[in-house]
Amino acid sequence: MDNAELLEGVFNQFLESPAVFKDREVLRHDYIPESLPHREIHIRRIAQMIAPLLKGARCSNIFLYGKTGTGKTAVTRFALNKLSQKAAELGSPIKVCYVNCRLAGTEYRVFSYMCGSMGVSVPFTGLALGEVFDRFKNGLDARRIMLVTVLDEIDALVKERGDILLYELTRINESLKDSKTSLIGISNDLRFKEFLGPRVLSSLSEEEVVFQPYNAAELSDILHERARQAFNPSVLSEGAIGLCSALAASEHGDARRALDLLRVAGELAERENIQYVNDEHIREAEKRIEHDRLYDAVRNLPSHSKLVLCSVYLLSKTNVKRIVTGEIFTVYVDLCGQVDTAPLTQRRVSDLINELDSLGLLNTQIVSMGRYGRTKKIRLSIAPNFLKNIFVGDSRFERLLNYSPRNLLTYSQ
C-alpha cells in the first residue's frame, strides 16, 4: 500500500465511523460559553468595574490573578463581549483589544497588535519602539474612542523584558485629548507586582481580582455542561467526568486540563472507531497531555529560565551530591556569557528557580546545614534526555547542553 492509499483509508475510516463528538470546539480553551459556572461573583465584580465606560468615563486598571485554568481569560472575554454588545446598542465608542503577551514576546509586537486593532498601520519590524508607541497614541486620539486593552500573561513579558510597556501605558492618558484607555492585566503569578518598579506601581491605580482554583465538585459541574454540548448522547461512561474532575482537581483545580482530558479521551475513542469514552481513555489522555504539557512548558520558557534549566542540567551531570542556588548562579552567569546575554541578579535567579519548581520542571527542597543554617537542594524533575530532545533544533540551547562551564569541575570534586 502506497502513502496515498494509506491516507485514503484513514480518512474514509474516520468519515464512516460513528460520531463521538457533536461539537468538539466546545472543549477548546478559546471557546467562550454562554454561562461560566462558579464564576458569577468574579463576573459581577469585573462588570461593575468596567460599567463606567458606558457613560464615557475611564474605568480603573484591573489586574486578575490566579493559576492557569481558573477562568481568568474566559471571564474577562465573557464580560468584555457583553460590554461591546451593550456599547453597540447605546452607540458608545468603546473598543476592546486582546493581546497574549507570551505569544507577542516583545513590547514592539504588543504595540503592533494594539495599533492593528484600531486600523493603524505598523510594519512587523523596523521601527523604533518610541515611534510605534507614538503611532499608537496618535491613532488612538484621532479615533475618539474608549479603548480597553487586555494584556493576558503580562507576567511573562515583564519578567523577560521589564516593565517599560506598563510604564508607557499607565501614563498615556495624561497626553490623550479625545480618547481614553484602560488596562486589564491577567497574570498567573500572584507575586507579579514584585517585578514592577516604583514608577509603574505609583501610576497603576489598579483594582485586583483573585481567582481561586476550582474544586472537584465545581469542575464536575463545568464538565457536565460542556460534555452535554460537545458529545453525542450516551458517549461518555458514568465515571468518565468524575475521573476527569478528580484528576484536574489534584492538579490545582485546572479547568483547562479537565477539558483537555475530555477532548483527548474522545479523540482516542474516535481513532479506535468506537462510540464510547471510558476510564481507560481518560487515563491514556492524561499520559499524553502530561508529555505535551511539559514539552510546551519548556519550549515557551523565557530565555533566562531556559538558561537556569540548562545550568541545573549541566550540574546534574557531575558527581555533586547537592545542587544549591549559588552553584546554579555561577554556571548560569557562565552560560549567559556564551550566548551574549546580560545575567540577572542572584535574587532574580532564585525567583526563577521557584517558578520552575512551580511548573514541575525542577524540584526544590529546603535542607538543614546544621550550624550553617538552611539551604535549598535542587534537582531536575524531568528526564535529562527529555530536556535534550526538546532543545533539538534550537541551536543556541542545544549547544549549551553540551557545554562544559569553567567552574563545573570544582563541583564534582
N, C-alpha and C positions, 0 to 999 in steps of 0.2 A: 504494500500500500504506500503510495507516494504521499507527500505532505499535503497536497491539495485534497486528496481523498480523505486523509485523516481529519483535516479541519471540517470538511463537509459532513463527515459522520458525527463529529462533536456537535456541530451547530444543529443538525437535524434531530439528534437525540434530545437536545435542550428544547427545541421547538415542540417536539412531540410528547415530552414528559409532562406529568401532571403538575399544575401550577401550585407552588408553595406560597409565593407572595401575591398579595393583592396590590400592594404599593410599597416596595422596599425603600423608597426615598423617605418615608416617614421615619425610618430608623437612622437616617443620616444626621450628623452633628449640626448641619446648617439648616435643617428643617425647623420652622417656627410654627408650633401647633396653635390651635385656637384657644387652648387653655393650658396653663402651666401649674399642675397640682403642687400644693405645698409651697408656693412662692407668692401667694396673694399679698402677704404683708410687704414683701420687697417691691412688688409691682405698685402697690398703693404709695409707698414712700417715694419711689422714683417719679411716679406720676405727679405727686404733689410738688416735687422739686422742679419739674420741667413745665408745669402748668403756666407759670408767669409768661412764658414765651408766647402764648396765645394772645396776650394783651400787649405784646411789643416790648416786654421787659426782659432784660437778660437774666437768666437763672444762674444760680451758684454753680461753680465747677463741682462735679461729682466724681468720687472715686469709689469703685466697687472692689472688694477684696474677697478672696475665697479660693479654695483649692480647685483644680481642674474638675469639671463635671458637676459643679454645684449650681449651675443655672445662670451665671452672671451674664454671659453673652446673650443667651436666649431671652432672659427677662429684659435686657436693655433693648434688643431689637424689637421685641414684642411691644414695649412701651413706646418706642420711637415710631414704629409703624402706625400705631393708633394716634400718636401726636400728629404725624404727617397727614393722616386721613382727616382729622379734625381741623387742621390748618387749611386744608384744601376746601373744606366746607365753609370756613369763615373767610377765606381769601387772605389768610395771614402769610406773610413772606418768610416761611420757615423752611430751611433746607437741612438735611442730615447727611453727614459724610462719615462712613465707617472705614477705618484703616486697621489692619492687623500689623502691628509694629514688628513682630517677629519675622513675618514674611517680607515686609518692606525693607527692614535691615538697616537703613540709614535715614538721617534727617532729610536728606535730599529727596529720597523716594517718598517719605511721608508727605512732605510739602507738595510733591508732584501729584500724589493721589488727591490731596485736598484741592489743588488747582483744577485737576481734571473733573472733580465733582461739580465744579462751577462753570466748566467750559473754558477755563483759562489754559492756554497752550504753554506747555513746558517740555523741552526735549528730555529724552530719557537720561542723558548725561550731558556734561559740557558747561554748565553754568556754575557760577559761584553760589554757595548756599545763600548768601545775602541777597543775590539777585532773584533767586527762586522765592525767597520769603517776601521780597518787595512785590513781585508779580502776584503772589497770593493776597497780600494785604490790599494792593490797589484794585485787584479784580473783585475782592470781597466788598470793598467800599463802593465800587461802581455799581454793584448789583442791588444794593439797598436791601439786604436780607438779614435774617437771624440764622446764623449757622451753628449747628450743633455738631461737633466733631467727636467721634468715638475713637479712642486710641486703645484698642484691645492689645493685651500683653505688653503694655507700656513698660513694665519692669524689665523685659528682655532687652529693649532698646536702651534704656537708661543705664543698665548695668554694663552694657557693651560700649556705649558711645558717650555717656554723660547726660547731663540734664539741659543742654542748650536748647533742645526742641521745646521743652516745657517752659523754659525761661522766656523764649520769644512769644509763645502762645499766651502765657499768662499776662504779658504786658501789652499785647496787641490792641486791646480795646481802648487804651489811652490815646492811640493815634488814629482810631477809626472815627469818621464823622457821621456816616449814614448807614452803617451796619453794626452789628454786634455779634460776638461769637462766645460760645460756652464749650467747655470740655467735659467729656465723660471718660475717665481713665479706668481701665479694667486691669487688675493685677492678680496674679496667683500668689504673690508674696506679701504677707501681712507686714513685713518689715520694709516695704518699698520706700517709704518716706525717709528712711535712714540713708538712702543713696542720693538724696536731693540736697543741694546747697542751700544756705540760708536765704539767698536772694529769691530762689524759687518758692521756698516754703512761705516766705512773707507775702507773696502775691498770689498764692493758690486760691485762698478763700473758698476752700472746698468743704463739701459735706461728704460723709463716709457712710457706706452701707456694707456690712459684712455678711457673707453668705456662708452658712454652716453646711457641712456635708449632710446628705440625705441618709436616713437610717433605712434598714431593710424593708420596713413596712411602707415607707414613703416611696422607695424605689419600686416596690411591687405595684403600688397604685399607678406610677408613671408607666411601667412596662405593660400593665394590663390595658391601659388606654392606647398606647402606641401599637401593641400587638393586635388589638381589635381592628385598627386601621391598616396595618401592614400585612397581616397574614390572612389567607383564606380560612374559612371555618374548619375547626377540628384538626388543624395542622399541628398545633403545639400540644405536647403532653401536659398532664396536670401539674407535674412538678418542675417543668422547664423554667417558668417565670420565677418560681420560688428559688430555684437554684441560682439563676442569674442575679436575683436581688441579693441573695446571701453572699455570693462571690464579690459583687460590686461593693456591698456594704463593708466587707472586710478590707477593701481597698479604698478606704477613706470616703465611702459614700459617693462614688463617682458615677453619675447618671450616664455619661458618655460611654464609659466602659460597659455598663449594663446593656445599653442599646447596641453597642458593637457586638457583644456576646450573642444577643438575639439574632442580629443580622447575619453574622458569620455562621452561626449554627444553622440558620435557614439555608444559607448558600451551600453548606456542606451536604445537607439533606438533598438539596436540589441537584448537586453533582452526582449523588448516589442514585438519582432517579426515583426517589421515594417521596411521598407526600406526608411525611411525619417527622417532626422535630422532637427528639428525646434528650434525656440527660447526657447520653454519650456524645451527642453533637455539641452540647454546651461545654463539656469537658474538653473536647478536641478544639473547639473555638477558643477556649481560654489559653491553651498552649500556643496556638498560632498568634493570638493577639499579643501575648506576653513577649514573644520573639519580636514582633513588629514594633511594639511599644519601646522596647529597649533600643532597637535599631534607630527608630525615629528620634528618640531622646538624645542619643549620642550624635547623630548627624546634624541635629538642629541646635546643638550647644553653641554658645558664643565662643570665639576663638580662645579667650583666656581660660575658659572652663575646659576646653579640649587640651590646652597645654598642661593644666593641672592634672587631668586624667592621664595624659602621656607620662607625666612625672611619676605618678604612682605606679604606672605600668613598668617603667624602667627600674624603679626601686624594687618592685616585686620580683624582678629577675635576679636580684642579688641574694646573698645569704643573710641579709639583715633580718633580725628577729622582730623588730618593732619599728614600723614606719611612723614617724611623727611629723607634725606640721613644719618644723624647722628644716628637716631634710627635704621635704617636698618643695618648700620655698626655694631652697638652694638650687635644686635641679630645675625647677620652673624658671628661675632667672636665667640659667644657662640656656634653656630651650628658647626663651624669648630672644636671646642674642642670636640664636641660629636662624630665626625667622624674621629678624629685624623688627621686633615689636618691643615697645617700652613696657617693662614689667609693672604690675600693680604692687601695692604695698603688701606686707606680710599679713596685715589685718584683713585686707580685701581677699587675699588668697585663702585665709582661714574661713571667710564667709562663703567663698566658692566651694570649699570642701564640704561645708554644711549643706549647701544646696545640692551638690552631687550626692550626698548621703540621702537627702530627702527624695531624690529622684530614683534611688535604688541602685545607683552606679558605683557608689563607694559605701563601705561600712565603717563607721567610726565608733570607737568605744573608749570611754574615759577609764584610765587605769591609774592606780596609785604608784607613786615612785618613792614611797616611804618619806624620809625627811626632805626629799627634793620636791615634794608636792605631788600634784597630779598632772597627767598629760593625756593626749588623745592618740590612741592607737588606730591606725588607718590601713585599710586594705581594699582591694578591688572586690566588688560584689558581682562582677561579670567575668566570664571566662576570658583569659588573655587572647586566645585565638579568635573569640567573637569580636573583641575590640579591633584586632588586626584586620579582620575581614571587613569591618565597617569602613575602615580608613583606606581600603584598597581603591585606587583611582584618585584619591586626594593626595597629590604628590607631596605637599608640604608635610602633612601629618604622617603619611606612610613612611616618609624618610625619617621622621623623628623617632618612630617606634624602633628603628634600627640604629639609633644614635647612641654613642657612649659619652655621657656627660663627664666633664673634667673631674668632678668630685665623686663619681659613682663608686670608684674602687674603695674609697675610705669607708663606705657603708657595709661592705662585705667582709671587713677585717674584724 
